[in-house]
């Protein structure tokens, strides 16, 4: 769910002209060439002038991984570089570029598409979750993906263009509750709901879970929806491995039935199961942590 955080915007940077030009350039220019230019010019610029993003990542590596100051500076640079690669890969996909996928654990997800009930797929702001919707496709159940309605026109136009052939429809967040009703309808009709499960926005209700061995707040909504509808929940992480390769991890969230004695307790247990899987992925790919605000705000 790419809505707006009080400390972090949910929109992709750049003017419409810049974004459209980027799609065109990445349609024919080799990605390593563009990555190189970004590493030399763009990454240092953002590290210097996006002070809030720099500090949040600095604290992330210092507090969560106990890195030295010098190592932390290097890690923050690598993190910004990875983030730039992931953004460029999205625009390259819009321009016709395709990536090799290594998929792990998708069998249970595909098997569940043959079941009559609906289920949920949760992602996080790590790696390139959007690519899962573009490349990890099936034609048995419609996927209803919740996205931020304030994203730039260029990004939304390309999303619609790509998704219209992928059995996936966009559900836009809004001021009212329309998107909540639409997600409920989708699950009731045996469809798939896809959304993020790691950011709390504005007055949104939250649930506390241990992420990387420290308490953090996750949005209650996705987990409460799953608990109320009594549907299975998968988490999906799309992590960049090489220039042309992504590794996709698909995992079913499993909880102890003794933890699900009420809807609220079931939602909390699901949130912790999601947090456990998120922590595991971030430990393996720390440079692909893309929450550029103080995620652990108590610190």
Buried (B, 14 or more C-beta within 10 A) or exposed (E): BBBBBEBBBBEBEBEEEEBBBBBEBBEEBEBEEBBEEBBEEBBEEBBEEBEEBBBBBBBBBBBBBEBEEEEBBEBBBBBBBBBBBBBBBBBBBBBEBEBEBEBEBBEEBEEBBEEEEBBBBBBBBBBBBBBBBBBBEBEEBBBBBBBBBBBBEBBBBBBEEBBEEBBBBBBBBEEEEEBBEBBBBBBEEBBBBBBBBBBBBEEBEBBBBEBBEEEBBBBBBBBBBBBBBEBBBBBBBBBBBEEEEBBBBBBBBEBEEEBBEEBBBBBBBBBBBBBBBBBBBBEEBBBBBBBBBBBBEEE
